[in-house]
């Protein structure tokens, strides 16, 4: 069940930048396009939020459990931290793209 907590952290963290870019009317990379319009980022953000909350439920945990700092919380936080640093590394590159995206 800890893998589900890890995935929950990843999906919920990934939804944040897409949501922020979307609601501010900015383009941002999604798995669908290298430069995705704001509306697509909002859609992708809510897909991530939905999957993140689904994995929270499948893990048997609750978002409030993060404050307990037990194994569930550490797994959730590890997923969020790993995704956050990976995204920061990817998006700080000038020609950032996902492996399946063409230049």
NORCOR-V350293 format. One record per pair of residues at least 6 apart in sequence whose C-alpha atoms are under 8 Angstrom apart, sorted by the first residue. I is the first residue (numbers start at 1). J is the second residue. D is the distance in Angstrom with one decimal. If there is no record, write none. Layout:
I&J&D, I&J&D
This chain:
1&58&7.5, 1&59&4.8, 1&60&7.3, 2&59&6.5, 2&71&7.5, 2&72&5.9, 2&75&6.0, 2&76&7.8, 3&59&7.8, 3&75&7.2, 4&55&5.2, 4&56&6.7, 4&58&6.5, 4&59&5.0, 5&55&6.4, 5&56&5.9, 5&59&5.6, 5&61&7.5, 5&72&6.2, 5&73&7.6, 5&75&5.8, 5&76&4.7, 5&79&7.7, 6&75&4.9, 6&76&4.4, 6&77&7.2, 6&78&6.4, 6&79&4.4, 6&80&7.4, 7&52&6.9, 7&55&6.5, 7&76&7.2, 7&79&6.1, 8&51&7.2, 8&52&4.1, 8&53&6.5, 8&54&7.6, 8&55&5.0, 8&56&5.6, 8&76&6.4, 8&79&7.3, 9&52&6.7, 9&75&7.9, 9&76&4.6, 9&77&6.0, 9&78&7.3, 9&79&4.7, 9&80&4.3, 10&52&7.3, 10&76&7.7, 10&79&4.6, 10&80&4.6, 10&81&7.8, 10&82&7.5, 10&83&5.5, 10&84&8.0, 11&48&5.0, 11&49&6.5, 11&51&6.5, 11&52&4.8, 11&80&7.7, 12&48&6.1, 12&49&5.3, 12&51&7.9, 12&52&5.0, 12&53&7.6, 12&80&7.4, 13&80&5.3, 13&83&6.9, 13&84&6.7, 14&45&7.4, 14&48&6.7, 14&80&7.9, 14&83&6.9, 14&84&7.3, 15&44&7.2, 15&45&4.2, 15&46&6.8, 15&47&7.8, 15&48&5.1, 15&49&5.8, 16&45&6.7, 17&45&7.9, 18&28&7.0, 18&41&4.9, 18&42&6.2, 18&44&6.8, 18&45&5.2, 19&41&6.3, 19&42&5.1, 19&44&8.0, 19&45&5.1, 19&46&7.7, 21&27&6.6, 21&28&6.6, 21&38&6.6, 21&41&7.0, 21&42&8.0, 22&28&8.0, 22&37&7.6, 22&38&4.1, 22&39&6.0, 22&40&7.5, 22&41&5.1, 22&42&5.0, 23&38&7.0, 23&42&7.0, 24&38&7.7, 25&37&7.9, 25&38&5.1, 25&39&7.9, 26&37&7.0, 26&38&5.4, 27&35&6.0, 27&36&5.4, 27&37&4.8, 27&38&5.3, 27&41&7.6, 28&34&7.5, 28&35&5.5, 28&36&5.4, 28&37&6.9, 28&38&7.3, 28&41&6.9, 29&35&5.0, 29&36&5.5, 29&41&8.0, 29&97&7.6, 30&36&6.2, 30&40&8.0, 30&41&6.8, 30&44&7.3, 31&98&7.1, 33&101&7.0, 34&97&6.1, 34&98&7.6, 34&101&6.5, 56&62&6.3, 56&63&7.2, 61&72&7.1, 65&72&7.5, 65&73&6.3, 66&72&7.4, 66&73&4.4, 66&74&7.7, 66&76&7.5, 66&77&7.8, 67&73&7.2, 90&96&5.9, 90&97&7.7, 97&103&7.7
